[in-house]
Amino acid sequence: MNSSACDHRTRSGGAARLALGVILVFGVVWVVGAEPPQTRPWQSRADSPPRKVRIATVMAGLSGPLAARLDTVERLMDDAAEAAPARSDGPRLDLIVLPEFAIARVDSPAAAERAVDLDGPVRERLGAKAAGHRTWLIAPMTLRESGRGGRVSNAAVLFDRSGQVAGIYRKVHPIEDAPGVHEGGVIQGDAYPVFECDFGRLGILICWDMGYDEAWAALAAGGAEVVALPSASPQTLRPSAAALRHRYYVVTSTPRDNVSIFDPIGRTVAQRTAAGALVHEIDLAYAILHWSEGLHEGRALRERFGESAVGGDYSTREDTGVFWSNDPRRTIGSMIGELGLREMPEMIEQMARRQP
């Protein structure tokens, strides 16, 4: 399989400030009866070269017949690509995320009436547009499963940069309309795959999946670096908390109110509150730094290495910052090491080991 292909895997004071960080990072309430997945050991991302990823997310309420929806999605993808500045080292965008229920045959409460076949216009048009913009695409749809006896899923189909279907996530926790009936007749998914993409490890949840801690934790255990959350609900507290808890980026796509991107300490780093596309660049080779005298609220990095060489920012309210390198010859890990600093998760783990 070539490097652009996507092979998905299912894997199943200072002292006072640091103590607060421990509480915030490790505080979580598990769903009653759920078995938390095995915790993935913390692994630093700070010692790899800069890994810039451009993400577009869309706020749009799509409705009407399939052809009209596909027309709208194509326009939204064009708008997102146009909003992204050109870059010499690659395509304008790495990922576009569409909202839940973006693709459906008709507006109907019955899943069987809404359901679309992946083969045909859906695959052809979405694949062609993804290939045209050389981007990965998450396209949520009410999907008729041709290989599963025609059953219907609330699914998110992942297209790669060549326009090929790279994988499918099926919503594990659809809303129950009546006893035994979920969202007009969809079947429940049974796995939380993490997709290996050329820009990083991608997890996907859909809408009410966000209410289950085991869903977020399963993606963290699988090594997800970015979690996309196409949703009908524009919630911010749950995805923000999950980003903080699991130290990954979370991207929402919704029909109303807002679309947002949350960083690995739970902050909203980009948000759009009007219909249209939001484009934001992140770096997956980052370091989370808690308050310390030597950090000087992030100023020490820029003073030593230059304003343009260091990206990220520090929150005095949270006493924490996320930083990355803009210098391809130097990692953010080497920068913080030169200043004698340590990443926040490392500090927490070291303190935990010292406790009796």
N, C-alpha and C positions, 0 to 999 in steps of 0.2 A: 504494500500500500504506500503511495507517495506521501510526501510531507504535508500536502494540503488536504489529504483525506482525513476523515474523522473516525477514529476507532473508539466506540464508546465502551465504557466499562461500568459495571454496577459494583460499587464498593460500599457492598453493604458496610515650717516644715516639711522637708523632703520625706521623712518616714511616714507622716500622716497622709501625704499625697499618694505615696506608693501603696499604702494599705487600702486607700479608696480605689486605686486601680485594680487591686486584687479582687475586691468585692464586685466591681463593675464587670470585669472580664469573665469571672467564673460564676456569677449568679445566674441561675437558670432554673425554671420550673418544668419538670417533665410531665407529659400527658399521663394521666392515671392509666396504668396497665401497659404503658409502652416501655419496651426495653431499650435503653439508650445504646446506640452503636458503640463499638469499641473506640475509645478516644485515639485520634491520630496524634502522635507526638509532634510537638511544635517543631517546625523546620523554618529556618531563616530563609527569606527570599532576597536578602540584602547583598549577597555576594555574587549575583549574576549581573551581567551587563544590563543597561537600561532596556526595558521591555515596554515600549509605548503601544498602547492599544486605544484605538478610537471607536467609541461606541455611540450609536444613534438609537434613541428610543422615541416612541411616537405616542402622543395623546390624540386619540381619534375615536369617535363613536361610529363604527361602521354598521350599516344596515342595508336592506334591499336585497335584490337577487345576486347570484354569484358573479355575473359579469360586471355589475356595477361595483361590487366590492373589490374585485381584482383591478379594475380601473383605478379605484381610489388608492389601493395599496401601491400600485406602480407609481402613481403620482407622489405619494408620501415618500417612497424610496428615492425617487429623483430629487425631491426637496431636501432630504437628509444628505444625500451625496453633494448636492450643490452648496449646502451650508458648511460642509467640511472643507477646510483649506486644502489645496493641493500639496502633496509632499513628494519629494524626489525619490525617496527610498521605498515607495510602496503605494498601494491603493489609498484612496481618500478615507475609506472606512474599513474597519475590521469586523464589525457586528452591527446588525440592525435588529431591534426587538419590536414586534408588533403586539397589540393588546389581545387579551383573551377573546375568543369568538370572532376574530378578525375575518376568517373565511368560513362561510356557510352558504348553503344553496338558496335558502329562503329564510325570512323571519318567521319562526314558529316555535312554540313551547315544546313541540315534540321533537326529540333528538333525531328520530328516523327521517323526519321531513327536512331538518336542517342539514343532515349529513352530506358531505361531499366525498367523492372518490379522489384519491391522491393522483392516480393516473388520469391523464387527459389535460384539460386546460389548467388545472391547479398546478400540477408539476411543471408543465411546459412554460407557463407565464411567469411563475415565481422563480423557477430555476433560471430562466433566461434573464430576468432582471437581476438576480443575485450575481450571475456570471458577468453581466454587463457592467456592474459596479464593482466586481471583484471583491465581494464582501460575503461574509457568513450572514445568514438570515434565520431568525426564529419566527415561524409563521403558525400561530395558534389556529386551530380549526376544529369543527365538529366532523370527525373523520370516520367514514365508513370503512371498516376493516375487511378488505377483500379476502385476506388470508385467515380471518377469524370468524368465518361463517356470517359475514355481513353485520356483525355487531358494531356498535358505535362507541367511539371514545372521544373524550375531551382531550385533545392532543396538541402538542407543539412539535411541528416538523422542522428539523434543522437542515438547511441547505448549506453546502460549502461554497467556496469561491468559484468553483467551476459550474455551479448550478445543480450538482448532484445531491440527492437526499443522503445526508450523512448520519441521520439517526432520528428517532422519534421518542419523545417523552409523553407518557399518558398520565393524566391527572390521577393521583392516588386517592385524593379526598374530595370528590365531587359533593356538592350540597345535596342533601336528601330532601326531595320534594314530598314524598310520602313513604311509608314503610317499604323498603326494598326498591324504591324508584329514585334514581339520582339524575337530576338535571334533565328531566324529560325522557330518560331511558338510556343514559350512557353507562358503560361498564367502568369499573374502577381499575386503575393501573395497579401494579404490584411491585414496582422497583423505582429506585432513584439513581439513574445512570449519571455518570460524570463523563462528559465527552472531551476527548483529546483533540483539540483544535490547534492550528498552527500558531495561534497567538497565546494559547494557554488552556487551562482546564476549565471547562464550562459546565455548570449545573443549571437545571431548569426546574422551577416549580410553577404551578398555576393556581392563582387566586387563593382559595381556601386552604390549599396545602400550607400556606404561611401560618396557619393557626396551630400547626403541629410541630413541636420542637424536634421530634424524631426525624422529620423531613429535612430540616436545616442541618441537623447533626449528621445525617447520613451523607449529605453532600460534602460536609467538612471532612468526614472520615474518608471519603473518596478523593480528597485532595483538590476540591473545587477552589478556584481562585476568583472566579466571577460567577455569581448566581443571577440569572435572569428570572424575573417574576412578572410574566404577562398576567393581567388581572382585570376583572370587572370592577374591583374595588380599589380606590386610590389611597389605601392605608399607608401610613408612614411609620408608625410606632413599631409595628412588628418587624418589618424589614430592617429598620434602623437597629433594633435590638439584636437581630440575628447577625447583622454585619459586625457589630461590636463583639458579640459572643464568640463568633467563629473566625473573625479577622479575615473576611473576604469582602470584595465589593459586591453590592447588590444593586440591580438595575430594574426599575419597575416600568411597565407600559400599561396604560389604562385608557378608558374612554372619557374620563372627566377629572376635573379638579387639579390634578398634577401628575407629572411623571418625574421621577427622581432617581438620582444616583447617590448611594451611600458608601462612604469609605470604610476601611477596616477598623475604625474606632467609632463608627456609628454616626458620623456627621453627614449632613446633606451637603454634598460638594457640587451638585448641579441639580437644577430643578426648572421645570417649565409649567406654567399654570394656564396657558392658552393652548388651543388646538394647534397641532403641528409637530415638528421634529425637534428634538433636543440632541445636540452633538457635544460630546465631552471626551477629552483624552485623559487616560489614566496611565500609570506605570506599575507593572506587576513586580518589579524589582524594587521593593520599598522597605523601609525600616520604620517601625513604630517606636517612638522615643518618648518616655515619660519625663516628668520634670527632674532636672538635676542642675546643680550649680554650674557645671561645666557646659551645659547646653545653651544657657543664656536665652531660653525661649526660642531656640532655633537660630539665633544670630551667629552663634559660634561657627556653624557650618559655612554660612555665606562669607563671614569675615575671613575664614581660612582658605576657602576654595573658590570664592567669587560668586557674585549674585547670579550669574547665568548658569553656573555649573551645578547648582542645587535647586531642586524643585520641591514643592510641598509647603506646608505651613503648620504653625503651632497654635493651639488654642489655649489661651490663658484661663479660660473658663473650665476646660477639661484637664488642664495641666498635662496635655499630651499632644503630640504631633505626628504626622505621617510625612516622611521625606524620601526623596529618590534622587538619583544622579541624572543630570543632563549631559554628562561627559562620557562618551562611549569608551574612553580609555581608562575610566576609573569608576569603580562601583561605589554605591552608597555605603556598603559594608566597610570598605577600606577607609572611607572618609570618617565614619564614626569611630572606627578602630584607631585611627591616627589621633583623634581627639580624646581617646581613652573612655569613650562612651559605650554603653551596652543597650541592646534592644530591650524594650519593656517586657516581652514574654520571657526572655532569658532571666531578667531580674526576678520576675515572679517565681519562675521555676527554681531558681537558686534559693530564694527565701523559703519556699515550701520544703525543699530538701533539708534545710537547716532546722526546721521546726521539729521539736521532739515528738 
